[in-house]
Amino acid sequence: MNLFKLEDEKLDIEPEVLTLKPFKELWKKYRNKQHAMEDMSYIYFMFDHKSDFAHIIDEEERSSIVIQNVISRDNWEPSHLEEASTLFKDLQKTLSSELLESAKVAAYKLKQYFNEIDLKELDRNGKPVHDAKKLVSTIGSIGETITGIESLEDKVLKEKELNSKLRGSREKKMFEDPE
């Protein structure tokens, strides 16, 4: 379900957003609707796959960067957005999107492994701990991994677009192809 749409550097909320209890309460909470829009923008930029910040895997780091770039209030914390954030994430979930998230986390861990590996490290017998040939082989397959993740990202975005086009009571079947 697409609750938000970013167009021309402006976040638009779909009318059905305000029918969902956590978002309705968030909207009513503020007399200054700019604050409500900032809170909803935070949710969008944190959890939507189309967000410009979606590539930042570490959630704390992403949150800090989103706050710096989206929130105008001092000492703002996202703790009051937990219910709306959880609902937003749940409504975004599909098997494809969950697999994409897992693939990104695995790729991030692989990146950390490469950053931390010490080819000069030796075991008790003075032999290298890490096999340079295996490392080179693994590095050689990174392109395929990236291509696979990019392909999955495209599928998730197409799936989201298809789901946003489906209206009324019609739902996309699990294995239905995008039109």
Secondary structure, DSSP 8 states (H G I E B T S, - for coil): ---EEEETTEEEE-GGGGGSHHHHHHHHH-SSHHHHHHHHHHHHHHH-TTSTTTT---HHHHHHHHHHHH--STT--GGGGHHHHHHHHHHH--HHHHHHHHHHHHHHHHHHHHHH--TT-B-TTS-BSS-HHHHHHHHHTHHHHHHHHHHHHHHHHHHHHHHHH--TT----TT----
